[in-house]
Amino acid sequence: MARIPPAFASSYLDYQNYPESHTSNSILRRTFRGYLYKENIFDVAGLKRWLGDTQRNDLAGPTKPAGAVATKPDPVSRFIFLISNGSLFPLLLSRDMLLRILAYHQAFPFYLDFLLAYGIQEEDRKLRFNGFRSQVTLVNPQPSQVIPDLNRSGRRFDLCYNLKAVAPLPKAGIGRELKWKIRQSAIYHRFDLGSGTALWMVADPLSAVKDELAEVLAADEPLLSDLRFGTLPEAFDSSLKTHLIVCQWASREWRWHLQSLEERIDRMTQALLLYDDEIPYRENITPRAVTWIQEQEDKVNEAVMAMRSNVKIMRSLQTFYQALVQEIDFPASEQKECARAVARFRASLAEIVDSLDSQLDRAQVLAKIAADRKSIVLQQLQIQNALKQESVAASMWEFSERGQKEAIAMRIITVITLLYLPPTFVSTFFSTDVVKYQDGGEGKVYFSQDALNSFLYVTIPLWVPHAGHCGAVLSVGGKAQVEKTTRAGF
């Protein structure tokens, strides 16, 4: 049975309170309390067997648990992939399993901060987070961290960081445009400088990093020729190569993503750039065109933010390893070979960083192009609206001019009517039998009351409906004009 320090056993058995149960006395153990909640349920018994936990009663009870908390030494290299169905989905393991894994390996507590990005439903918030944290212990490790039976010397360094990669989504159908998705992976690495063992934990959306490492990690063979762990310098060099593989994964597809965005922006705005003296503006531009270009500009800015984050993380890796091998307390017998490995690592990583820098410059230029072309579309849309308003104003002027002519004609008709209406009424009235002149006007004038009554009986019933109809037409026309004026905003 392995000799396990009581502090480590107590820390692991209290895994539910990780990271407060971490054996380190650092204040880090108070940083993340209450932040991690997972609901996926998996087989904890299988995890215990894999870790070598043979205890039958996991937590302290009325009787002492039987068995040991750890029986299997750490392998030369261990990869733990925390898979999720996507960048916005929770990790596919239970809270109990995750905390048990972290407590057993005494993982750097700050790694929890990187895992909290998974399950956040807002894509923008997730992409804005980036970080690089490290911890180095070369001398005087805590006794609870020194477990020779588990291949743990306590002299180790811990790293955690996140990288963002872009990948095409599966096509929706033949002829459909290819869509891209930015994915984030959180990496934790621990290397024991005494035993040469390495631990990797990767929060891996859709197994992207796992597939990337499949070329150097075989299912049936623990190691291939690319990674060697025979000596500590070889194991150290293999860890650096693993960093390079992950960094290459995070930098490979940005070129094609930017090219896709360039093609979309060109396709939408190219016609607006073909200036013609006879047609200085383009018709049928909709406000949706401005929104669409803004969406593409936002995607370019997201790519700029992700690539800039990757560049910062990779430069932090270079700085960390360069400072590590220059430490006075670094193992002297392996320092020279490890320094050479770091020099090769920094040179290879510098090429990746240079490639990302060039793509970053390209993305920044593309963002400016998108902003400039959006301004052109806005100008064209404003010209189009101004021409429409000018056309409406010309129509209103023509209508107003026609109305003025009609008003003048109506005034003339009104004046003539007012001049002729009294004589017309008088002549019409006297042509009836109400008043009758006999003998050429020299004789007697006859007045007939019956004829007057008949005239009134016929005239008044005809005049009242006519007057009512005219009043109704004027009222409806007035209300319609008021509503039209209100809708126009006057």
C-alpha positions in Angstrom: 0.0 0.0 0.0 1.3 3.4 -0.9 2.5 5.7 1.9 0.2 8.7 1.7 0.7 11.8 3.8 -2.3 12.4 6.1 -2.7 16.0 4.8 -3.1 14.8 1.2 -5.5 12.0 2.3 -7.6 14.5 4.3 -7.6 17.0 1.3 -8.7 14.3 -1.2 -11.4 12.9 1.1 -12.8 16.4 1.5 -12.9 16.9 -2.3 -16.4 18.4 -2.1 -14.9 21.5 -0.6 -12.2 21.9 -3.2 -10.3 24.3 -3.6 -10.7 25.1 0.1 -9.5 21.6 0.9 -6.3 22.2 -1.2 -3.2 21.4 0.9 -1.6 24.7 -0.1 -1.8 27.4 2.5 -2.2 30.0 -0.2 -5.1 32.4 -0.1 -6.1 30.9 -3.4 -8.2 28.4 -1.6 -10.7 31.1 -0.7 -11.1 32.5 -4.2 -13.7 30.3 -5.9 -16.1 29.1 -3.2 -19.6 28.6 -4.4 -19.0 29.2 -8.1 -19.1 25.8 -9.7 -22.4 24.0 -10.3 -22.8 21.1 -12.7 -25.7 18.8 -13.1 -24.5 16.1 -15.5 -24.3 12.7 -13.8 -21.6 10.1 -14.5 -20.2 6.9 -13.0 -18.1 8.0 -9.9 -17.2 4.4 -9.1 -15.4 4.1 -12.5 -13.5 7.3 -11.8 -12.4 6.0 -8.4 -11.1 2.8 -9.9 -9.2 4.8 -12.5 -7.6 6.9 -9.8 -6.8 4.0 -7.6 -9.2 5.0 -4.8 -10.2 1.8 -3.0 -12.0 3.3 -0.1 -15.5 1.8 0.4 -16.7 4.7 2.5 -15.6 7.9 0.7 -16.1 10.5 3.3 -15.4 10.4 7.1 -18.2 8.6 8.9 -18.9 7.0 12.3 -16.3 4.3 11.5 -13.0 4.6 9.9 -13.2 4.0 6.1 -11.6 0.9 4.8 -9.1 1.0 1.9 -6.7 3.6 0.6 -7.4 6.9 -1.0 -4.6 6.3 -3.7 -2.9 3.2 -4.9 -1.8 4.0 -8.4 1.3 6.1 -9.1 1.0 8.9 -11.6 1.9 7.9 -15.1 4.7 9.7 -17.0 2.0 11.7 -18.8 -1.7 11.9 -18.1 -4.2 13.7 -20.3 -7.7 14.4 -19.0 -10.1 15.8 -21.6 -13.1 17.5 -20.1 -15.5 17.3 -23.1 -18.5 19.5 -23.8 -21.0 19.5 -26.7 -20.0 23.1 -27.6 -18.5 26.3 -26.3 -21.8 27.3 -24.7 -22.6 23.9 -23.1 -21.6 22.5 -19.7 -18.8 20.0 -19.4 -20.0 16.4 -19.8 -19.2 15.3 -16.2 -20.8 15.7 -12.9 -19.7 18.3 -10.3 -18.7 15.4 -8.0 -16.4 13.9 -10.7 -14.8 17.3 -11.5 -14.0 18.1 -7.9 -12.7 14.6 -7.2 -10.3 14.9 -10.2 -9.0 18.3 -9.1 -8.6 17.3 -5.5 -6.8 14.1 -6.3 -4.3 15.8 -8.5 -4.1 18.9 -6.2 -4.6 21.0 -9.3 -3.9 24.7 -9.4 -7.1 26.3 -7.9 -7.1 29.1 -10.4 -8.0 26.6 -13.1 -11.6 26.7 -11.9 -11.7 30.3 -13.1 -11.0 29.1 -16.6 -13.6 26.3 -16.4 -16.4 28.7 -15.4 -16.6 30.0 -19.0 -18.3 26.8 -20.0 -22.1 26.9 -19.7 -22.3 30.6 -20.1 -25.1 31.3 -22.6 -23.7 34.6 -23.8 -21.1 34.0 -26.5 -19.6 37.5 -26.2 -19.0 37.2 -22.5 -17.2 33.9 -22.9 -14.9 35.1 -25.7 -13.9 38.2 -23.7 -12.3 36.1 -21.0 -8.6 35.2 -21.3 -5.8 34.6 -18.9 -2.5 33.0 -18.0 -1.7 31.8 -14.5 1.4 30.0 -13.2 2.9 28.7 -10.0 6.5 27.4 -9.5 7.8 25.3 -6.5 11.4 24.3 -6.9 12.6 24.1 -3.3 11.0 23.4 0.0 7.7 21.8 -1.2 5.0 21.3 1.3 5.2 17.8 2.9 1.6 17.0 1.8 2.8 17.4 -1.9 5.7 15.0 -1.5 4.3 11.5 -2.2 7.1 9.3 -3.7 4.7 6.3 -4.1 2.6 8.4 -6.4 5.6 9.8 -8.3 5.2 13.2 -6.8 8.3 15.0 -5.6 6.6 18.3 -4.8 9.1 20.2 -7.0 6.8 21.2 -9.8 5.3 24.0 -11.8 1.7 24.6 -12.7 0.3 26.5 -15.7 -3.3 27.3 -16.8 -4.3 29.3 -19.8 -7.0 29.4 -22.5 -6.7 29.6 -26.3 -9.3 30.3 -28.9 -9.6 28.6 -32.3 -12.0 29.0 -35.2 -13.5 26.1 -37.1 -16.0 25.8 -39.9 -19.5 24.5 -39.0 -20.9 21.6 -41.0 -22.6 22.8 -44.1 -26.4 23.0 -44.0 -26.7 21.8 -47.6 -25.2 21.9 -51.1 -24.4 25.4 -52.2 -24.9 26.9 -48.7 -22.3 29.4 -47.4 -19.7 28.0 -45.0 -20.2 29.3 -41.4 -17.5 29.6 -38.8 -17.5 29.3 -35.0 -14.9 30.5 -32.5 -14.2 27.9 -29.8 -12.3 28.2 -26.6 -10.2 25.6 -24.8 -8.9 25.9 -21.2 -5.6 24.1 -20.6 -4.0 23.1 -17.3 -0.5 21.6 -17.2 1.6 20.4 -14.3 5.1 19.1 -14.6 7.0 17.4 -11.7 10.7 18.3 -12.0 11.7 15.6 -9.6 9.9 12.5 -11.2 9.4 13.9 -14.7 5.7 13.2 -14.7 3.3 15.5 -16.5 -0.4 16.1 -16.1 -2.7 17.7 -18.7 -6.3 18.7 -18.2 -8.1 20.2 -21.2 -11.6 21.6 -21.3 -12.3 20.6 -24.8 -15.4 21.6 -26.8 -16.4 18.9 -29.3 -13.1 17.1 -28.6 -11.3 19.5 -30.9 -8.0 19.4 -28.9 -8.3 15.7 -28.4 -8.5 15.1 -32.1 -5.5 17.4 -32.6 -3.4 15.4 -30.2 -4.6 12.0 -31.7 -1.6 12.2 -34.1 0.9 11.9 -31.3 -1.2 10.0 -28.7 -2.4 6.6 -29.8 -5.3 4.7 -28.1 -3.3 1.5 -27.6 0.2 2.9 -27.2 0.9 5.4 -24.4 3.7 7.1 -26.4 4.8 7.5 -29.9 8.2 8.6 -31.3 7.3 12.3 -31.2 7.0 12.3 -27.4 9.6 10.6 -25.2 9.7 10.3 -21.4 12.8 8.2 -20.8 14.6 11.0 -19.0 13.5 14.2 -17.3 14.8 16.5 -20.2 12.9 14.3 -22.7 9.7 14.5 -20.6 10.3 18.3 -20.3 10.8 18.6 -24.1 7.6 16.5 -24.7 5.6 18.9 -22.6 6.9 21.8 -24.7 5.9 19.9 -27.9 2.4 19.4 -26.5 2.2 23.2 -25.9 3.2 23.7 -29.5 0.5 21.3 -30.8 -2.2 23.1 -28.8 -0.9 26.5 -30.1 -0.9 25.3 -33.7 -4.5 24.2 -33.2 -5.4 27.7 -32.0 -3.7 29.4 -35.0 -4.4 27.2 -38.0 -7.8 28.3 -39.4 -7.8 32.0 -38.8 -6.5 32.6 -42.4 -9.5 30.9 -44.0 -12.0 32.5 -41.6 -10.8 36.0 -42.5 -10.8 35.1 -46.2 -14.5 34.0 -45.8 -15.3 37.4 -44.2 -13.5 39.3 -46.9 -15.5 37.5 -49.6 -18.8 38.2 -47.8 -18.0 41.9 -47.4 -16.8 42.2 -51.0 -19.9 40.5 -52.4 -22.2 42.8 -50.5 -20.4 46.1 -51.2 -18.6 45.7 -54.5 -21.4 47.1 -56.6 -21.4 50.3 -54.5 -17.7 50.9 -55.4 -18.3 50.9 -59.2 -18.8 54.6 -59.6 -20.5 55.9 -62.8 -20.8 59.6 -63.7 -24.2 59.0 -65.2 -25.4 57.0 -62.2 -23.7 58.5 -59.1 -25.8 56.5 -56.7 -27.4 53.0 -56.4 -31.1 52.4 -56.1 -33.0 49.9 -54.0 -30.6 50.0 -51.0 -32.4 48.8 -47.9 -31.5 49.5 -44.2 -30.9 45.8 -43.8 -27.7 46.2 -45.9 -26.2 48.4 -43.2 -27.2 45.9 -40.5 -25.7 43.1 -42.5 -22.3 44.8 -42.9 -22.3 45.7 -39.2 -22.7 42.0 -38.4 -19.7 41.2 -40.5 -17.7 44.0 -38.9 -18.6 42.6 -35.5 -17.4 39.1 -36.5 -14.1 40.7 -37.7 -13.7 42.5 -34.4 -14.4 39.2 -32.5 -11.6 37.5 -34.6 -9.3 40.4 -33.7 -10.0 40.0 -30.0 -9.5 36.3 -30.1 -6.2 36.4 -32.0 -4.9 39.2 -29.9 -5.7 37.1 -26.8 -3.9 34.1 -28.3 -0.8 36.1 -29.1 -0.6 37.4 -25.5 -1.0 33.9 -24.1 1.7 32.5 -26.4 4.1 35.3 -25.5 3.4 34.6 -21.8 4.4 30.9 -22.4 7.7 32.0 -24.0 8.4 34.3 -21.1 7.5 31.8 -18.4 9.7 29.0 -19.8 12.6 31.3 -20.4 12.5 32.5 -16.8 12.0 28.9 -15.5 15.2 27.4 -16.9 17.1 30.5 -15.7 16.0 29.9 -12.1 18.8 29.3 -9.6 17.0 26.4 -8.1 16.2 24.6 -11.4 17.8 21.1 -11.4 21.4 21.8 -12.4 22.0 18.4 -14.0 19.1 18.9 -16.5 19.3 22.7 -16.8 21.5 22.7 -20.0 19.4 20.3 -22.0 16.1 21.8 -20.8 17.4 25.3 -21.8 18.1 23.9 -25.3 14.6 22.5 -25.4 13.1 25.9 -24.3 15.2 27.7 -27.0 13.7 25.4 -29.7 10.3 25.8 -28.2 10.5 29.6 -28.2 11.7 29.6 -31.8 8.9 27.4 -33.0 6.3 29.4 -31.0 7.7 32.6 -32.3 6.8 31.4 -35.8 3.3 30.7 -34.7 3.1 34.1 -33.1 4.4 35.8 -36.2 1.8 34.1 -38.3 -1.0 35.2 -35.9 0.4 38.7 -35.9 0.2 38.8 -39.7 -3.4 37.6 -39.6 -4.1 40.1 -36.8 -2.9 42.9 -39.0 -5.0 41.6 -41.9 -8.1 41.4 -39.6 -7.5 45.0 -38.4 -7.3 46.2 -42.0 -10.5 44.2 -42.9 -12.3 45.8 -39.9 -11.4 49.3 -41.3 -12.5 48.3 -44.8 -15.8 47.1 -43.4 -16.3 50.3 -41.4 -15.5 52.4 -44.5 -17.8 50.5 -46.7 -20.6 50.7 -44.2 -20.1 54.5 -44.3 -20.5 54.3 -48.1 -23.7 52.3 -47.8 -25.0 54.8 -45.3 -24.2 57.7 -47.7 -25.9 55.9 -50.6 -28.9 55.2 -48.4 -29.0 58.9 -47.4 -28.8 59.9 -51.0 -31.5 57.5 -52.0 -33.8 58.9 -49.2 -32.9 62.5 -50.2 -33.9 61.8 -53.8 -37.1 60.2 -52.7 -37.9 63.2 -50.6 -37.0 65.5 -53.5 -39.4 63.5 -55.7 -42.2 63.8 -53.1 -41.5 67.5 -52.7 -41.7 68.0 -56.5 -45.0 66.1 -56.6 -46.3 68.2 -53.8 -45.2 71.4 -55.5 -47.0 70.3 -58.7 -50.1 69.4 -56.8 -50.0 72.7 -54.9 -49.6 74.7 -58.2 -52.5 72.8 -59.7 -54.5 73.5 -56.6 -53.8 77.2 -56.9 -55.0 77.3 -60.5 -58.2 75.4 -59.6 -58.7 77.8 -56.7 -58.5 80.8 -59.0 -61.0 79.2 -61.4 -63.3 78.5 -58.5 -63.1 82.2 -57.4 -64.1 83.3 -60.9 -67.0 80.9 -60.9 -68.0 82.0 -57.4 -67.9 85.7 -58.4 -70.0 85.0 -61.5 -72.4 82.9 -59.5 -72.8 85.6 -56.9 -73.5 88.1 -59.7 -76.1 86.1 -61.5 -77.7 84.2 -58.6 -80.1 86.9 -57.4 -81.4 87.7 -60.9 -81.6 84.0 -61.7 -83.7 83.4 -58.5 -85.9 86.4 -59.2 -86.5 85.4 -62.8 -87.2 81.8 -61.9 -89.6 82.9 -59.1 -91.5 85.3 -61.2 -91.8 82.7 -64.0 -94.0 80.6 -61.8 -97.7 81.2 -61.2 -97.2 82.7 -57.8 -97.1 86.2 -59.3 -98.6 86.9 -62.7 -98.9 90.1 -64.6 -101.8 90.6 -67.0 -102.1 92.9 -70.1 -98.4 93.4 -70.6 -97.8 94.6 -67.1 -100.2 97.5 -67.4 -103.1 95.6 -65.8 -103.6 94.1 -62.5 -101.0 91.9 -60.7 -102.3 88.5 -59.5 -100.8 86.7 -56.5 -101.6 83.0 -55.9 -101.1 81.6 -52.4 -101.6 78.1 -53.6 -98.9 78.4 -56.2 -96.5 79.7 -53.5 -97.3 76.8 -51.2 -96.7 74.3 -54.0 -93.3 76.0 -54.8 -92.2 75.7 -51.2 -93.5 72.1 -50.8 -91.3 71.0 -53.7 -88.2 73.2 -53.1 -87.6 72.7 -49.3 -87.6 68.8 -49.4 -85.1 68.9 -52.2 -82.9 71.5 -50.6 -82.5 69.9 -47.1 -80.9 66.5 -48.3 -78.7 68.4 -50.7 -77.4 70.7 -47.9 -77.0 67.7 -45.5 -75.0 65.8 -48.1 -72.6 68.8 -48.7 -72.1 69.2 -45.0 -71.2 65.5 -44.6 -68.7 65.5 -47.4 -67.0 68.6 -46.0 -66.8 67.0 -42.5 -65.3 63.7 -43.7 -62.8 65.5 -45.9 -61.7 67.7 -43.0 -61.1 64.7 -40.7 -59.1 62.8 -43.3 -56.9 65.8 -43.8 -56.2 66.1 -40.1 -55.3 62.4 -39.8 -53.0 62.6 -42.8 -51.3 65.6 -41.2 -50.9 63.8 -37.9 -49.3 60.7 -39.5 -46.9 63.0 -41.4 -45.7 64.3 -38.0 -46.8 67.9 -38.4 
